[in-house]
Amino acid sequence: MPRNRLSNVLTLLGAFVLVSLLMGLVVAGLALPTLGAAGKATTGSIKMFNDLPGDFQMNPLAQQSRILAADNTVIATPYNENRIVVPLSKIAPIMRKAQIAIEDERFYQHGGVDPRGLLRAVASNQLSSSGVQGASTLTQQYVKVALQDQALSSGDTSAAQQQITQSGMAGYVRKLQQLKYAISLEQKYTKDQILDGYLNLVYYGDQVYGIEAAAQHYFSVPASQLTVAESALLAGVVNQPGTTDPVNNPKAAIARRNVVLQKMLDQGYITQKQFTDAVNTPIEKMLKVKDISSSCATSKYPYFCDYVTQWLKQQPALGATVKQREGTLKSGGLTIKTSFNPAYAAVLDKSIKAKVPVGNSAKVDAAGIIIQPGTGLILASGQNTKYSLKSGAGNTTVNFTTPSGGNGGVQIGSTAKAFAVITALESGYKIDSSINLPSYNGKAGDKGTIPVRAFTHREFPDACGLSRGDPPWLVGNDVYVPPRLMSLSQALGESVNTAFATLGSGVGVCKIADTMTKVGLVQGADKPLARVPSGIILGSNDVTPLTLANAYATIASGGKYCEPRPVSQILDSNNKPMALKVGACKQVMSKDVAAATTKVLEAVFDKNGTAENAGLANNRPAAGKTGTTDNAVQTWFVGYTPSLVTAIWVGSISTNTNYLTDLRIGNTYYKGTIFGGTLAAPIWKTVMDSILKGTPVQQFPEPPDSMYDDPSHKNDPNWANTGSIIKGHNMSSYSGYQQNGNSNSSNDSSSTD
């Protein structure tokens, strides 16, 4: 007999002995006795089997995570594998039967290995050259797929490929190893546990893993509601998912479904009528395909989704490194509950785009964000763009509202004046203090026609002020404001630059900068503010809408600063809360100062205030501030009630030369300069009125009498109280000073309203 033929016979004999022993020993143990009489080949085969590893665990499966809005609707489902793990109790019994019928009809009778099937397969394999064939039980299939999944998860594609090796000795070794693991599995777990693991593990085609994701994807129902026809269709996909999934291969899927149905009928799982009805159900009536958003690009809220994803990558609970955290997000089955309110977002989006359409010919950008005071939770965001990598008008992936994804912020203009007010009140000034406006002593601008006040080192001697050798800081106003006493509230409401330059001189630029820092203001993501008069007093620092809105939320919440965040809770795959790394809220100013600041900021809606037409419906209490930078490149309105803070920005994200002057935006032509009160404030009013309509009117806390020099003036914001005056300075030596052209960043007026 030829040597190779003898080897084949001995291997076949060893396999027969192995099968015979397994029939009696499969439930008794994993080790097989050596039978010397059977010869060296048999002994060697049994020893090889006994030497194979036998321990096998059902490890947690990679599954999709879910990012949810506040109303529990899905924003996105990050995943490496689109899988939703569910217990067997949430899988329709008919689905369990369908899978057993087609894959392993003796599943509940054998101990992990089906002797009859294995015996038949061994004989078939010896008489053919096609490699190792058939005979795998459902348990063995689970082992094979689980080993593949574990190898792929660890990045070992070679090990994954070895689990499906079909030919030669490698094929037999693989089969023996999987067989031994299957026996081990059956000894540790119940049949139902193994079936549960199998149905959650296997691939059902079209990028869906596990029965729950498959049911939702193909039929838009949970696995618990699958019908006979649907169950048979899915059960048939598992054997060859690449060629029998119903979306890409409907004819093959129907043919395979009918084979499964016949098996179910033969095994008594369904009646003849159920069989007939299912076979006659066309696939068009079965499929209700639902694709889920696996990435932020396909989410309904892509910009917010991107921000949440970036925020999660900074959470230590998800892993020690950014890479590990991303892996946990895409495979850990997390439930991320955000504070995002879709109803608020819809109002914000509609209101912004109605005034500043996407891709408008004027190339004007706009965005807004809503924050909850006292928590830092982000409730909504929106912008007038389309999320796209393609170039084109209105296309961008940059989130204009948050400090991530390439957004470094823009100049905030006179919205910065609120922090000078806080500093003044903390320094002993009162709500009814007055400012002695300085006289103009020069002219500036392109044509040298704008009256300005030239401030020097004498007015700003501190470390954040002007050096002796610096040129004068030229500060002008949008309209001519004659030198006189002006109340703090009126100066804020009318946004008088020379008044706030005088105020900054009186309280100190460094002190105002410190106030800005304690309420969380930074440039971009974390760059410190430029501590110079133009940046601190008149807002030439670049800040994002999120950061600015949250700073105002500190005032609205009674002086309590809370780190801004988009997530309220993270649950792991077992629905247990995970720790969030969020700084604790802290009181950074007294409640009295916060209440007094709000009282001053209410003046923005007064007659002649820069947002006098933006007061809320039904006289609902509100406070805020407009902002417009030099040449009206950036404009703002940030306003709040006790329950909501909304920041609206209209301007240019990519250029500092796109002046908002004499423009047609959408269907409206705006003659002259567009200020914060022109577009941003009306958008803010529309958003706030819509969201707050029908809700209880909340009052701001009244500041105590101690915050006034004379409490009788508390209802008269225009009162010029001579009892507490912030004085201007005599600068006659600079009288007649002129400067033509635009001034630089450290010497400009920075803000006009």
Beta strands, then each sheet from edge to edge (+ up, - down):
strand 1: 66-68
strand 2: 74-76
strand 3: 335-338
strand 4: 365-371
strand 5: 378-383
strand 6: 386-387
strand 7: 395-396
strand 8: 410-411
strand 9: 434-436
strand 10: 442-444
strand 11: 450-455
strand 12: 473-476
strand 13: 485-487
strand 14: 542-543
strand 15: 560-561
strand 16: 567-571
strand 17: 586-587
strand 18: 623-628
strand 19: 634-640
strand 20: 645-651
strand 21: 661-665
strand 22: 668-673
strand 23: 725-726
strand 24: 737-738
sheet 1: 2+ 1- 3- 16+
sheet 2: 5+ 4- 20+ 19- 18+
sheet 3: 6+ 7+
sheet 4: 8+ 14-
sheet 5: 13+ 9- 23-
sheet 6: 12+ 11- 10+ 24+
sheet 7: 15+ 17-
sheet 8: 21+ 22-
end
